[in-house]
């Protein structure tokens, strides 16, 4: 649903890395990667330059490249507290496939996609596994219910700097804990009963 800026009590933008190793369902048969590639080729969704996760510089990547191997995805998210609905929420804003160049062994970002634009197509890909909750039936559900493992590698700050030692840094855990504590503080402030003077 649409959220008015005036209703947002607190917000934080974060960037996560989802590895192949820790997300086998997401990477099964490379279906997410293949879906994004196909929808880009069919001009159903746009791809953006890897230096631009603000989705302003359109970019057509080389889709079929045998010299690369997918190793993960970067996810750009917004965490916020909506005072109108009295609820905290995290929304995926962008997704970027990450691969290794098998010739040079370099890790490379392939392209960014504006995530809301891709949700229609993610919802068409059915998934089944005994290890997932019954409410998760599509690729879109995986992200909506946040059924994935990830490491935070960047948070919004004055310089938008990445956290040190990505992706195995205690800084990632620190950011996760800060988000939980911030939400907790908001709930405490909302449930406090104003004191009354006699």
C-alpha atoms as a printed R data frame, in Angstrom:
    type eleno elety resid chain resno      x       y       z
1   ATOM     1    CA   UNK     A     1  0.000   0.000   0.000
2   ATOM     2    CA   UNK     A     2  1.025   3.612  -0.517
3   ATOM     3    CA   UNK     A     3  2.767   5.236   2.444
4   ATOM     4    CA   UNK     A     4  2.747   9.010   2.912
5   ATOM     5    CA   UNK     A     5  6.087  10.521   3.824
6   ATOM     6    CA   UNK     A     6  4.381  12.493   6.597
7   ATOM     7    CA   UNK     A     7  3.288   9.221   8.227
8   ATOM     8    CA   UNK     A     8  6.823   7.816   8.435
9   ATOM     9    CA   UNK     A     9  8.121   8.243  11.963
10  ATOM    10    CA   UNK     A    10 11.486   6.615  11.243
11  ATOM    11    CA   UNK     A    11 13.206   5.178   8.179
12  ATOM    12    CA   UNK     A    12 16.501   3.529   7.334
13  ATOM    13    CA   UNK     A    13 17.841   2.410   3.956
14  ATOM    14    CA   UNK     A    14 19.977  -0.712   3.943
15  ATOM    15    CA   UNK     A    15 21.699  -2.908   1.373
16  ATOM    16    CA   UNK     A    16 21.957  -6.684   1.817
17  ATOM    17    CA   UNK     A    17 23.858  -9.505   0.144
18  ATOM    18    CA   UNK     A    18 22.104 -12.846  -0.407
19  ATOM    19    CA   UNK     A    19 24.591 -15.615  -1.104
20  ATOM    20    CA   UNK     A    20 23.958 -18.754  -3.117
21  ATOM    21    CA   UNK     A    21 25.344 -20.891  -0.296
22  ATOM    22    CA   UNK     A    22 22.812 -19.679   2.279
23  ATOM    23    CA   UNK     A    23 19.767 -19.478  -0.008
24  ATOM    24    CA   UNK     A    24 19.461 -22.758  -1.936
25  ATOM    25    CA   UNK     A    25 15.742 -22.326  -2.708
26  ATOM    26    CA   UNK     A    26 16.269 -18.878  -4.168
27  ATOM    27    CA   UNK     A    27 19.063 -20.159  -6.417
28  ATOM    28    CA   UNK     A    28 17.489 -23.448  -7.458
29  ATOM    29    CA   UNK     A    29 17.919 -23.817 -11.236
30  ATOM    30    CA   UNK     A    30 18.947 -20.125 -11.275
31  ATOM    31    CA   UNK     A    31 15.250 -19.367 -11.792
32  ATOM    32    CA   UNK     A    32 15.325 -15.871 -10.285
33  ATOM    33    CA   UNK     A    33 18.350 -14.891 -12.377
34  ATOM    34    CA   UNK     A    34 16.842 -16.389 -15.532
35  ATOM    35    CA   UNK     A    35 13.523 -14.678 -14.861
36  ATOM    36    CA   UNK     A    36 15.131 -11.254 -14.505
37  ATOM    37    CA   UNK     A    37 17.220 -11.798 -17.636
38  ATOM    38    CA   UNK     A    38 14.232 -12.898 -19.700
39  ATOM    39    CA   UNK     A    39 12.012 -10.012 -18.604
40  ATOM    40    CA   UNK     A    40 14.802  -7.569 -19.429
41  ATOM    41    CA   UNK     A    41 15.195  -9.127 -22.896
42  ATOM    42    CA   UNK     A    42 11.426  -8.948 -23.397
43  ATOM    43    CA   UNK     A    43 11.455  -5.268 -22.346
44  ATOM    44    CA   UNK     A    44  9.001  -5.974 -19.541
45  ATOM    45    CA   UNK     A    45 11.344  -4.557 -16.917
46  ATOM    46    CA   UNK     A    46 14.257  -2.152 -17.173
47  ATOM    47    CA   UNK     A    47 17.834  -2.762 -16.077
48  ATOM    48    CA   UNK     A    48 20.077  -0.047 -14.722
49  ATOM    49    CA   UNK     A    49 23.807   0.614 -14.574
50  ATOM    50    CA   UNK     A    50 25.615  -1.124 -11.725
51  ATOM    51    CA   UNK     A    51 26.848   2.205 -10.388
52  ATOM    52    CA   UNK     A    52 23.251   3.449 -10.182
53  ATOM    53    CA   UNK     A    53 20.972   1.891  -7.588
54  ATOM    54    CA   UNK     A    54 18.762   4.976  -7.826
55  ATOM    55    CA   UNK     A    55 17.443   3.631 -11.149
56  ATOM    56    CA   UNK     A    56 18.141   6.609 -13.404
57  ATOM    57    CA   UNK     A    57 20.736   5.259 -15.886
58  ATOM    58    CA   UNK     A    58 19.202   2.570 -18.057
59  ATOM    59    CA   UNK     A    59 21.652  -0.109 -19.122
60  ATOM    60    CA   UNK     A    60 21.351  -3.207 -21.302
61  ATOM    61    CA   UNK     A    61 23.630  -5.937 -19.921
62  ATOM    62    CA   UNK     A    62 25.082  -8.852 -21.843
63  ATOM    63    CA   UNK     A    63 22.516 -11.437 -20.764
64  ATOM    64    CA   UNK     A    64 24.120 -14.616 -22.086
65  ATOM    65    CA   UNK     A    65 27.706 -14.847 -20.940
66  ATOM    66    CA   UNK     A    66 29.310 -18.236 -20.301
67  ATOM    67    CA   UNK     A    67 32.274 -16.553 -18.605
68  ATOM    68    CA   UNK     A    68 30.284 -15.610 -15.499
69  ATOM    69    CA   UNK     A    69 28.892 -17.624 -12.592
70  ATOM    70    CA   UNK     A    70 26.132 -16.255 -10.364
71  ATOM    71    CA   UNK     A    71 27.094 -16.162  -6.678
72  ATOM    72    CA   UNK     A    72 24.428 -13.955  -5.114
73  ATOM    73    CA   UNK     A    73 22.142 -10.953  -5.190
74  ATOM    74    CA   UNK     A    74 22.350  -7.508  -3.671
75  ATOM    75    CA   UNK     A    75 19.083  -6.178  -2.283
76  ATOM    76    CA   UNK     A    76 18.309  -2.546  -1.559
77  ATOM    77    CA   UNK     A    77 15.656  -2.097   1.138
78  ATOM    78    CA   UNK     A    78 13.785   0.553   3.096
79  ATOM    79    CA   UNK     A    79 12.924  -0.105   6.731
80  ATOM    80    CA   UNK     A    80 10.334   2.298   8.161
81  ATOM    81    CA   UNK     A    81  7.692   2.783  10.823
82  ATOM    82    CA   UNK     A    82  4.304   3.884   9.506
83  ATOM    83    CA   UNK     A    83  2.367   5.865  12.119
84  ATOM    84    CA   UNK     A    84 -0.842   5.725  10.094
85  ATOM    85    CA   UNK     A    85 -1.025   1.926  10.298
86  ATOM    86    CA   UNK     A    86  1.089   1.673  13.476
87  ATOM    87    CA   UNK     A    87  3.364  -0.895  11.919
88  ATOM    88    CA   UNK     A    88  7.012  -1.354  10.991
89  ATOM    89    CA   UNK     A    89  7.787  -2.658   7.528
90  ATOM    90    CA   UNK     A    90 10.697  -3.485   5.256
91  ATOM    91    CA   UNK     A    91 10.271  -3.107   1.502
92  ATOM    92    CA   UNK     A    92 12.630  -4.299  -1.216
93  ATOM    93    CA   UNK     A    93 13.497  -1.449  -3.581
94  ATOM    94    CA   UNK     A    94 16.129  -2.938  -5.891
95  ATOM    95    CA   UNK     A    95 17.845  -6.194  -6.775
96  ATOM    96    CA   UNK     A    96 21.242  -6.748  -8.402
97  ATOM    97    CA   UNK     A    97 22.695 -10.107  -9.540
98  ATOM    98    CA   UNK     A    98 26.325 -10.613  -8.493
99  ATOM    99    CA   UNK     A    99 28.647 -12.981 -10.353
100 ATOM   100    CA   UNK     A   100 32.246 -14.125 -10.649
101 ATOM   101    CA   UNK     A   101 34.061 -13.640 -13.936
102 ATOM   102    CA   UNK     A   102 35.504 -17.097 -14.501
103 ATOM   103    CA   UNK     A   103 38.322 -15.714 -16.642
104 ATOM   104    CA   UNK     A   104 39.536 -12.957 -14.328
105 ATOM   105    CA   UNK     A   105 38.096 -14.279 -11.028
106 ATOM   106    CA   UNK     A   106 36.735 -10.792 -10.359
107 ATOM   107    CA   UNK     A   107 33.420 -10.339  -8.544
108 ATOM   108    CA   UNK     A   108 31.099  -8.151 -10.599
109 ATOM   109    CA   UNK     A   109 27.671  -6.585 -10.248
110 ATOM   110    CA   UNK     A   110 25.672  -7.285 -13.425
111 ATOM   111    CA   UNK     A   111 22.795  -4.781 -13.307
112 ATOM   112    CA   UNK     A   112 20.170  -3.259 -11.014
113 ATOM   113    CA   UNK     A   113 16.426  -3.807 -11.371
114 ATOM   114    CA   UNK     A   114 13.733  -1.729  -9.660
115 ATOM   115    CA   UNK     A   115 12.170  -4.430  -7.508
116 ATOM   116    CA   UNK     A   116  8.505  -3.268  -7.528
117 ATOM   117    CA   UNK     A   117  8.619  -3.426 -11.335
118 ATOM   118    CA   UNK     A   118  9.644  -7.090 -11.188
119 ATOM   119    CA   UNK     A   119  7.125  -8.294  -8.581
120 ATOM   120    CA   UNK     A   120  4.420  -9.069 -11.146
121 ATOM   121    CA   UNK     A   121  6.733 -11.592 -12.800
122 ATOM   122    CA   UNK     A   122  8.148 -12.986  -9.547
123 ATOM   123    CA   UNK     A   123  4.604 -13.793  -8.447
124 ATOM   124    CA   UNK     A   124  4.158 -16.007 -11.510
125 ATOM   125    CA   UNK     A   125  7.000 -18.372 -10.541
126 ATOM   126    CA   UNK     A   126  5.673 -21.097  -8.257
127 ATOM   127    CA   UNK     A   127  7.954 -22.736  -5.699
128 ATOM   128    CA   UNK     A   128  7.495 -25.818  -3.571
129 ATOM   129    CA   UNK     A   129  9.692 -27.187  -0.804
130 ATOM   130    CA   UNK     A   130  9.091 -28.960   2.488
131 ATOM   131    CA   UNK     A   131 11.465 -26.561   4.204
132 ATOM   132    CA   UNK     A   132  9.383 -23.424   3.573
133 ATOM   133    CA   UNK     A   133  6.135 -22.232   5.213
134 ATOM   134    CA   UNK     A   134  2.926 -23.090   3.349
135 ATOM   135    CA   UNK     A   135  2.106 -19.396   2.856
136 ATOM   136    CA   UNK     A   136  5.154 -19.022   0.584
137 ATOM   137    CA   UNK     A   137  4.086 -20.164  -2.865
138 ATOM   138    CA   UNK     A   138  5.998 -17.892  -5.280
139 ATOM   139    CA   UNK     A   139  9.334 -16.114  -5.659
140 ATOM   140    CA   UNK     A   140  7.580 -12.882  -4.736
141 ATOM   141    CA   UNK     A   141  6.380 -14.460  -1.482
142 ATOM   142    CA   UNK     A   142  9.979 -15.305  -0.577
143 ATOM   143    CA   UNK     A   143 10.821 -11.612  -0.552
144 ATOM   144    CA   UNK     A   144  7.493 -10.381   0.835
145 ATOM   145    CA   UNK     A   145  7.797 -12.688   3.854
146 ATOM   146    CA   UNK     A   146 11.571 -12.186   3.926
147 ATOM   147    CA   UNK     A   147 12.337 -15.900   3.881
148 ATOM   148    CA   UNK     A   148 16.022 -15.578   3.054
149 ATOM   149    CA   UNK     A   149 19.417 -15.335   4.737
150 ATOM   150    CA   UNK     A   150 21.477 -12.212   4.181
151 ATOM   151    CA   UNK     A   151 24.253  -9.936   5.404
152 ATOM   152    CA   UNK     A   152 23.901  -6.150   5.538
153 ATOM   153    CA   UNK     A   153 26.820  -4.580   3.679
154 ATOM   154    CA   UNK     A   154 25.774  -0.926   3.633
155 ATOM   155    CA   UNK     A   155 23.469   1.396   5.556
156 ATOM   156    CA   UNK     A   156 22.253   4.883   4.817
157 ATOM   157    CA   UNK     A   157 24.494   7.450   6.470
158 ATOM   158    CA   UNK     A   158 26.086  10.749   5.578
159 ATOM   159    CA   UNK     A   159 28.549   9.181   3.131
160 ATOM   160    CA   UNK     A   160 26.581   6.001   2.245
161 ATOM   161    CA   UNK     A   161 29.736   4.067   3.018
162 ATOM   162    CA   UNK     A   162 29.841   0.302   2.905
163 ATOM   163    CA   UNK     A   163 30.444  -1.577   6.126
164 ATOM   164    CA   UNK     A   164 34.003  -2.875   6.618
165 ATOM   165    CA   UNK     A   165 34.994  -6.434   5.750
166 ATOM   166    CA   UNK     A   166 31.907  -7.224   3.667
167 ATOM   167    CA   UNK     A   167 30.188  -9.578   4.012
168 ATOM   168    CA   UNK     A   168 31.389 -11.205   7.268
169 ATOM   169    CA   UNK     A   169 31.509  -8.208   9.546
170 ATOM   170    CA   UNK     A   170 30.232  -7.652  13.071
171 ATOM   171    CA   UNK     A   171 29.080  -4.312  11.712
172 ATOM   172    CA   UNK     A   172 26.328  -6.137   9.827
173 ATOM   173    CA   UNK     A   173 25.066  -7.621  13.087
174 ATOM   174    CA   UNK     A   174 25.304  -4.198  14.731
175 ATOM   175    CA   UNK     A   175 23.000  -2.660  12.113
176 ATOM   176    CA   UNK     A   176 20.503  -5.531  12.485
177 ATOM   177    CA   UNK     A   177 20.423  -5.049  16.264
178 ATOM   178    CA   UNK     A   178 20.062  -1.274  15.899
179 ATOM   179    CA   UNK     A   179 16.988  -1.743  13.699
180 ATOM   180    CA   UNK     A   180 15.409  -4.080  16.251
181 ATOM   181    CA   UNK     A   181 16.208  -1.710  19.113
182 ATOM   182    CA   UNK     A   182 14.845   1.276  17.208
183 ATOM   183    CA   UNK     A   183 11.564  -0.524  16.550
184 ATOM   184    CA   UNK     A   184 11.408  -1.563  20.200
185 ATOM   185    CA   UNK     A   185 11.976   2.037  21.346
186 ATOM   186    CA   UNK     A   186  9.180   3.262  19.086
187 ATOM   187    CA   UNK     A   187  6.746   0.708  20.487
188 ATOM   188    CA   UNK     A   188  7.724   1.623  24.044
189 ATOM   189    CA   UNK     A   189  7.140   5.319  23.331
190 ATOM   190    CA   UNK     A   190  3.730   4.562  21.813
191 ATOM   191    CA   UNK     A   191  2.558   2.437  24.738
192 ATOM   192    CA   UNK     A   192  3.666   4.772  27.491
193 ATOM   193    CA   UNK     A   193  0.760   6.275  29.413
194 ATOM   194    CA   UNK     A   194  1.135  10.044  29.781
195 ATOM   195    CA   UNK     A   195  1.558  11.038  33.396
196 ATOM   196    CA   UNK     A   196 -1.156  13.224  34.859
197 ATOM   197    CA   UNK     A   197 -0.644  15.815  37.531
198 ATOM   198    CA   UNK     A   198 -3.079  16.029  40.403
